[in-house]
Amino acid sequence: MGDFRPVPEVLTYLSGRWRAERAVRDLTGGDTGRFTGTVAFGPLDGGGLLHEESGDFTWRGVTRPAERTLRFLPGPGGTADVRFADGRPFHGLDLTTGRYTAVHPCAADLYRGEFTVRDADHWRTVWRVRGPAKDLELTTRYARVG
């Protein structure tokens, strides 16, 4: 698939509100889940964007509220340094080609994320999580709101 949209400045591209739909698959047990909600990328004191995700997550027939917060800090050449809410490093993000692969080791697990930009209002992430007790695939589609 070569239909990716280059993004010269990731923070400018992400700024605003997005609808998020995430499909979660447990590749070992076969369970599936779904998150639906919104992601707001708003200004962060000191520069960058505050990523605030909220919605509902359904897993094994039970729906619960879900939320997370990330910090997208300016990186060199239009890239971003993505950090957890507490400031710990998560991954880099370079969408200058419209596609990027990030890797994040977390204890015994390895997270590998592929980011792709389709157009000005649609992008996607696919995270594979592998570890001793995990084999998951999380696919999130984002569509700009407004």
C-alpha positions as CSV (number, residue, x, y, z in Angstrom):
1,M,0.0,0.0,0.0
2,G,1.6,3.2,-1.1
3,D,-1.3,5.6,-0.7
4,F,0.1,7.6,2.3
5,R,-0.1,11.3,2.8
6,P,3.1,13.0,3.9
7,V,2.7,15.2,6.9
8,P,5.4,17.9,7.1
9,E,4.5,18.9,10.7
10,V,2.9,16.2,12.9
11,L,1.6,18.5,15.6
12,T,-0.1,20.8,13.2
13,Y,-1.8,17.8,11.5
14,L,-3.0,16.3,14.7
15,S,-4.3,19.4,16.4
16,G,-8.1,19.4,17.0
17,R,-10.7,16.7,17.7
18,W,-10.9,13.2,16.2
19,R,-13.4,10.4,16.4
20,A,-11.6,7.2,17.3
21,E,-12.8,3.6,16.7
22,R,-10.5,0.9,18.0
23,A,-10.8,-2.9,17.4
24,V,-8.9,-5.1,19.8
25,R,-8.1,-8.7,19.1
26,D,-6.6,-11.2,21.5
27,L,-4.7,-13.4,19.0
28,T,-4.2,-16.2,21.5
29,G,-7.7,-16.5,23.0
30,G,-9.7,-15.1,20.2
31,D,-11.5,-12.5,22.3
32,T,-12.4,-9.2,20.6
33,G,-13.2,-5.8,22.0
34,R,-14.0,-2.3,20.8
35,F,-13.3,1.3,21.9
36,T,-15.4,4.2,20.5
37,G,-14.8,7.7,21.6
38,T,-13.0,11.0,20.8
39,V,-9.4,12.2,21.0
40,A,-8.7,15.9,21.5
41,F,-5.3,17.3,20.7
42,G,-5.1,20.6,22.5
43,P,-2.3,23.1,23.3
44,L,0.1,22.0,26.0
45,D,1.8,24.5,28.3
46,G,5.4,24.9,27.1
47,G,4.6,23.7,23.6
48,G,3.3,20.6,22.0
49,L,-0.1,18.9,22.3
50,L,-2.1,17.3,25.1
51,H,-3.8,14.1,23.8
52,E,-6.9,13.4,25.7
53,E,-8.8,10.2,24.7
54,S,-12.2,9.3,26.2
55,G,-14.9,6.9,25.3
56,D,-16.3,3.4,26.0
57,F,-14.4,0.2,25.8
58,T,-16.3,-3.1,25.4
59,W,-14.5,-6.3,26.3
60,R,-16.1,-9.7,26.8
61,G,-19.5,-8.2,26.7
62,V,-18.9,-5.6,29.4
63,T,-18.7,-1.9,28.5
64,R,-16.8,0.5,30.7
65,P,-15.6,4.1,30.4
66,A,-12.0,4.4,29.2
67,E,-9.6,7.3,29.0
68,R,-5.9,8.1,28.6
69,T,-3.7,11.1,28.3
70,L,-0.5,11.5,26.4
71,R,1.9,14.4,25.7
72,F,3.1,15.1,22.2
73,L,6.1,17.3,22.4
74,P,7.8,19.0,19.4
75,G,10.6,17.0,17.9
76,P,13.2,17.9,15.2
77,G,12.0,18.5,11.6
78,G,8.3,18.4,12.2
79,T,8.3,15.2,14.3
80,A,7.0,14.5,17.8
81,D,8.2,13.0,21.0
82,V,5.3,11.1,22.5
83,R,5.2,10.7,26.3
84,F,2.9,9.2,28.8
85,A,0.9,11.6,31.1
86,D,3.6,11.3,33.8
87,G,6.4,12.3,31.3
88,R,7.9,8.9,30.7
89,P,9.0,8.3,27.1
90,F,6.6,6.3,24.9
91,H,7.8,6.7,21.3
92,G,8.8,9.1,18.6
93,L,6.5,10.0,15.7
94,D,7.7,11.0,12.3
95,L,4.9,11.3,9.6
96,T,6.9,13.1,7.0
97,T,6.5,10.2,4.6
98,G,2.9,9.5,5.8
99,R,3.9,6.3,7.5
100,Y,5.9,5.5,10.7
101,T,6.8,2.5,12.8
102,A,7.3,3.0,16.5
103,V,8.6,0.4,19.0
104,H,8.1,0.6,22.8
105,P,9.5,-2.1,25.2
106,C,7.3,-2.3,28.3
107,A,8.5,-4.7,31.0
108,A,8.4,-8.2,29.3
109,D,6.1,-6.9,26.5
110,L,7.0,-5.3,23.2
111,Y,4.7,-2.8,21.6
112,R,5.1,-2.2,17.8
113,G,3.0,0.5,16.3
114,E,2.4,1.4,12.6
115,F,1.0,4.9,11.9
116,T,-0.4,5.7,8.5
117,V,-2.0,8.9,7.2
118,R,-4.6,8.5,4.5
119,D,-5.6,12.1,3.9
120,A,-6.1,15.4,5.7
121,D,-8.9,14.0,7.9
122,H,-8.1,10.3,8.4
123,W,-5.2,8.3,9.9
124,R,-4.7,4.9,11.5
125,T,-2.6,3.1,14.0
126,V,-2.0,-0.6,14.3
127,W,-0.3,-1.8,17.5
128,R,0.9,-5.3,18.0
129,V,1.6,-6.2,21.6
130,R,3.6,-9.4,22.3
131,G,4.9,-10.8,25.5
132,P,4.7,-13.8,27.8
133,A,1.1,-13.3,28.6
134,K,0.0,-11.1,25.6
135,D,-0.6,-11.4,21.9
136,L,-2.8,-8.5,20.9
137,E,-3.6,-6.4,17.9
138,L,-5.2,-3.0,18.3
139,T,-6.3,-1.1,15.2
140,T,-7.5,2.4,15.6
141,R,-9.1,4.5,12.9
142,Y,-9.2,8.3,13.4
143,A,-11.5,10.7,11.5
144,R,-11.3,14.5,12.1
145,V,-14.4,16.0,13.7
146,G,-15.7,19.3,12.3
